[in-house]
């Protein structure tokens, strides 16, 4: 595979880290888990094969004990809170949001508190107190109250903004939502990963890979397998569990603007 010019660029970037005595850090977040499915099995089998910790953003209102039983066979998986029901409350002319300012803040926070309680009750120690807002959107006023209902971290998409709790964002989405709705071009994804690695080399965030197992096409699965293969072939790369980043994150004192 390293003879493939697309992937050779990533191999060379990782080699640069090895020469510098630095580790390239990655983590994986997969959204919209609810039930055991063949697609979820494929994700868990693939990440398990390469010892890649997987953070599953689970929709609390739509899941139950069946997922608990399946994840008992996947010790490398942790569970975060994906809103409450993944239901849009925004008007038709606005971007979809479940956690926006379209409802009273108290109602939104009640939903999130229920979600955290349900996920923790179902999954116990596997659950992490991290909120993953549906569609990666959340009202700033809601964020300011997340700590008061038990959340320790927030994960959306893109560069992190100051917040009163840890922010661990995904920054490389493998799906081409605005185009084919399948996997992005592999070359573009590798380029995005390299750019994030270079940013991280100077003190930026690790590579946060975002996946959606329920809608992956074969190109998406192939990309993941190739990425995991390349990163497994060097000591300069580490796939880390989300708890590592939550524990490490510093909580800013200032306000924020998502």
Secondary structure, DSSP 8 states (H G I E B T S, - for coil): -TTSHHHHHHHHHHHHHHHHT--EEEEEEEEEE-S--HHHHHHHHHHHHTT--EEEEE-GGG--HHHHHHHTT-TTEEEEE--SS----S-TTS---SSSTTS-HHHHHHHHHHHHHHHHHHHGGGEEEEE--GGG---HHHHTTGGGGT--EE--BSS----SSEE--B-EE-B-TTTTSSB--HHHHHHHHHHHHHHHHTT---EEEEE-GGG--HHHHHHHHHHHHHHHT-TTEEE--HHHHHHH----SS----
